């Protein structure tokens, strides 16, 4: 059972490390809100916080903003 964390929405860069499993909203799914599951390969957002979620590249090459940390 995973513990629900206060920052589980993925808006703080310090909480994101390569290899963690996340749910991201891909750029092409912005209007629909559809989420995609994957593992973080690279953190793309340089600022410490982002209100819409930290932008990452997943191991499969897709890019999106984190909406939930699994």
Backbone as a chain_set.jsonl record, in Angstrom:
{"seq": "XXXXXXXXXXXXXXXXXXXXXXXXXXXXXXXXXXXXXXXXXXXXXXXXXXXXXXXXXXXXXXXXXXXXXX", "coords": {"N": [[0.847, -1.183, 0.0], [0.672, 2.129, -0.943], [1.711, 5.22, 0.446], [-0.141, 8.171, 0.548], [1.07, 11.214, -0.453], [1.563, 14.706, 0.332], [2.609, 16.159, -1.776], [1.963, 14.759, -4.022], [0.94, 15.49, -6.464], [2.907, 16.378, -8.145], [4.193, 18.954, -8.476], [6.53, 20.0, -7.466], [9.91, 20.244, -8.202], [12.034, 19.126, -6.756], [11.023, 16.791, -5.738], [10.982, 14.992, -7.764], [12.598, 12.392, -9.369], [14.72, 10.597, -11.651], [13.425, 7.477, -12.766], [11.224, 7.151, -11.065], [7.737, 6.241, -10.864], [5.096, 7.713, -12.612], [2.106, 9.613, -13.422], [1.403, 11.267, -16.304], [0.324, 14.182, -18.135], [0.196, 14.312, -21.437], [1.442, 16.585, -23.946], [-0.147, 16.64, -26.279], [-2.553, 15.793, -25.226], [-3.606, 17.764, -23.661], [-6.08, 19.16, -23.763], [-7.95, 17.16, -23.28], [-7.314, 15.943, -20.877], [-6.424, 13.411, -20.512], [-4.454, 10.862, -19.034], [-1.15, 9.438, -18.934], [0.742, 6.651, -18.023], [4.042, 6.141, -16.767], [7.678, 5.779, -16.452], [9.989, 8.117, -15.164], [12.476, 9.479, -17.191], [14.0, 11.751, -17.647], [14.175, 14.985, -16.164], [12.669, 17.879, -17.263], [11.817, 20.48, -16.626], [13.219, 23.425, -15.367], [12.798, 25.205, -13.275], [12.181, 25.401, -9.679], [9.529, 24.884, -8.894], [6.334, 24.273, -10.442], [3.175, 25.309, -11.366], [1.456, 23.78, -13.007], [2.517, 21.302, -13.069], [5.55, 19.4, -13.12], [7.57, 19.217, -15.979], [8.475, 16.355, -17.762], [10.494, 13.817, -19.398], [9.538, 10.665, -20.366], [10.633, 7.207, -20.025], [9.961, 5.976, -22.401], [10.175, 7.98, -24.233], [8.142, 9.857, -24.499], [6.793, 13.116, -23.745], [5.609, 15.078, -21.076], [3.56, 16.737, -18.538], [3.768, 16.164, -15.064], [1.089, 14.843, -13.309], [0.438, 13.202, -11.276], [2.133, 11.359, -8.776], [2.982, 8.038, -8.592]], "CA": [[0.0, 0.0, 0.0], [1.502, 3.325, -0.993], [1.264, 6.327, 1.279], [-0.482, 9.371, -0.212], [1.896, 12.323, -0.002], [1.003, 16.022, 0.047], [3.118, 16.668, -3.045], [1.738, 13.696, -5.0], [0.509, 16.009, -7.756], [4.084, 16.565, -8.998], [4.487, 20.35, -8.804], [7.845, 20.371, -6.922], [10.99, 19.58, -8.928], [12.871, 18.385, -5.806], [10.385, 15.496, -5.459], [11.005, 14.175, -8.981], [13.902, 11.821, -9.707], [14.619, 9.578, -12.697], [13.071, 6.132, -12.331], [9.952, 7.048, -10.337], [6.558, 6.039, -11.708], [4.228, 8.888, -12.575], [1.043, 9.788, -14.413], [1.63, 12.565, -16.95], [-0.586, 14.648, -19.176], [0.997, 14.606, -22.616], [1.123, 17.857, -24.579], [-1.263, 16.467, -27.212], [-3.776, 15.469, -24.486], [-3.909, 18.872, -22.747], [-7.506, 19.514, -23.784], [-8.779, 16.052, -22.83], [-6.967, 15.557, -19.514], [-6.048, 11.992, -20.497], [-3.166, 10.655, -18.388], [-0.338, 8.324, -19.396], [1.63, 6.165, -16.966], [5.394, 5.819, -17.203], [8.792, 6.055, -15.549], [10.723, 9.323, -15.535], [13.838, 9.318, -17.722], [14.697, 13.029, -17.507], [13.372, 16.122, -15.721], [12.877, 18.952, -18.231], [11.54, 21.779, -16.006], [14.383, 23.89, -14.608], [12.391, 25.942, -12.074], [11.928, 24.503, -8.551], [8.094, 24.582, -8.816], [5.521, 24.661, -11.6], [1.782, 25.089, -10.957], [0.769, 22.803, -13.853], [3.245, 20.037, -12.999], [6.912, 19.391, -13.64], [7.642, 18.578, -17.291], [9.463, 15.274, -17.794], [10.505, 12.865, -20.501], [9.409, 9.303, -19.874], [11.592, 6.262, -20.599], [9.549, 5.641, -23.767], [10.405, 9.146, -25.077], [7.027, 10.801, -24.468], [7.008, 14.274, -22.878], [4.381, 15.614, -20.504], [3.643, 17.303, -17.19], [3.351, 15.217, -14.03], [-0.163, 15.139, -12.618], [0.36, 12.354, -10.086], [3.237, 10.442, -8.52], [2.389, 6.749, -8.206]], "C": [[0.889, 1.242, 0.0], [0.866, 4.448, -0.182], [1.004, 7.548, 0.399], [0.296, 10.548, 0.374], [1.272, 13.645, -0.415], [1.415, 16.536, -1.328], [2.867, 15.698, -4.196], [1.241, 14.206, -6.353], [1.683, 16.379, -8.659], [4.418, 17.989, -9.381], [5.848, 20.821, -8.281], [8.95, 19.562, -7.596], [11.839, 18.705, -8.011], [12.314, 16.99, -5.521], [10.486, 14.519, -6.635], [12.425, 13.699, -9.26], [13.712, 10.793, -10.817], [14.312, 8.207, -12.099], [11.76, 6.018, -11.57], [8.799, 6.891, -11.323], [5.587, 7.184, -11.494], [3.101, 8.753, -13.592], [1.247, 11.183, -14.992], [0.507, 12.881, -17.921], [0.287, 15.057, -20.348], [0.527, 15.91, -23.246], [-0.089, 17.727, -25.498], [-2.587, 16.115, -26.529], [-4.18, 16.571, -23.514], [-5.399, 19.164, -22.653], [-8.382, 18.414, -23.181], [-8.519, 15.66, -21.38], [-6.59, 14.097, -19.389], [-4.638, 11.83, -19.935], [-2.487, 9.399, -18.925], [0.616, 7.942, -18.281], [3.007, 5.864, -17.55], [6.419, 6.112, -16.136], [9.578, 7.248, -16.076], [12.129, 8.96, -16.009], [14.646, 10.581, -17.429], [13.723, 14.116, -17.07], [13.689, 17.294, -16.639], [12.631, 20.35, -17.661], [12.744, 22.197, -15.167], [14.005, 24.643, -13.332], [12.045, 24.964, -10.945], [10.465, 24.076, -8.4], [7.424, 24.961, -10.128], [4.072, 24.318, -11.281], [1.04, 24.033, -11.77], [1.445, 21.441, -13.838], [4.611, 20.152, -13.642], [6.924, 18.639, -14.973], [8.781, 17.566, -17.288], [9.398, 14.533, -19.121], [10.446, 11.48, -19.873], [10.423, 8.402, -20.571], [11.241, 5.871, -22.031], [9.656, 6.83, -24.724], [9.28, 10.162, -25.1], [7.308, 11.913, -23.461], [5.659, 14.779, -22.385], [4.621, 16.178, -19.114], [3.062, 16.309, -16.183], [2.075, 15.717, -13.365], [-0.287, 14.327, -11.349], [1.611, 11.496, -10.001], [2.621, 9.157, -7.999], [3.17, 6.149, -7.043]], "O": [[1.762, 1.381, 0.856], [-0.356, 4.594, -0.138], [1.853, 7.914, -0.414], [0.186, 10.838, 1.565], [0.534, 13.706, -1.399], [0.661, 17.265, -1.973], [3.503, 15.811, -5.243], [1.132, 13.423, -7.298], [1.472, 16.67, -9.836], [4.882, 18.23, -10.496], [6.282, 21.924, -8.614], [8.927, 18.331, -7.565], [12.317, 17.653, -8.435], [13.058, 16.102, -5.105], [10.116, 13.352, -6.508], [13.346, 14.508, -9.373], [12.649, 10.18, -10.913], [14.864, 7.826, -11.067], [11.224, 4.919, -11.433], [8.874, 7.346, -12.465], [5.291, 7.576, -10.364], [3.134, 7.908, -14.487], [1.262, 12.168, -14.254], [-0.161, 11.994, -18.452], [1.031, 16.034, -20.265], [-0.633, 16.298, -23.103], [-0.961, 18.596, -25.504], [-3.635, 16.133, -27.175], [-5.01, 16.342, -22.633], [-5.917, 19.393, -21.56], [-9.443, 18.704, -22.629], [-9.4, 15.107, -20.721], [-6.447, 13.589, -18.277], [-3.73, 12.571, -20.312], [-3.144, 8.434, -19.316], [1.232, 8.81, -17.662], [3.124, 5.394, -18.682], [6.097, 6.62, -15.062], [9.806, 7.374, -17.279], [12.868, 8.241, -15.336], [15.806, 10.514, -17.023], [12.587, 14.168, -17.542], [14.853, 17.668, -16.782], [13.192, 21.319, -18.172], [13.235, 21.418, -14.351], [14.807, 24.713, -12.401], [11.66, 23.826, -11.212], [10.19, 23.018, -7.835], [7.884, 25.856, -10.838], [3.764, 23.17, -10.96], [0.082, 23.444, -11.269], [0.996, 20.521, -14.521], [4.802, 20.909, -14.594], [6.356, 17.553, -15.081], [9.9, 17.869, -16.873], [8.413, 14.601, -19.857], [11.211, 11.166, -18.961], [11.004, 8.785, -21.587], [12.121, 5.477, -22.796], [9.277, 6.72, -25.89], [9.447, 11.239, -25.671], [7.974, 11.691, -22.45], [4.7, 14.895, -23.149], [5.728, 16.11, -18.58], [2.017, 15.7, -16.414], [1.995, 16.861, -12.918], [-1.026, 14.703, -10.439], [2.092, 10.973, -11.006], [1.823, 9.185, -7.062], [2.833, 5.065, -6.568]]}, "num_chains": 1, "name": "protein.A"}
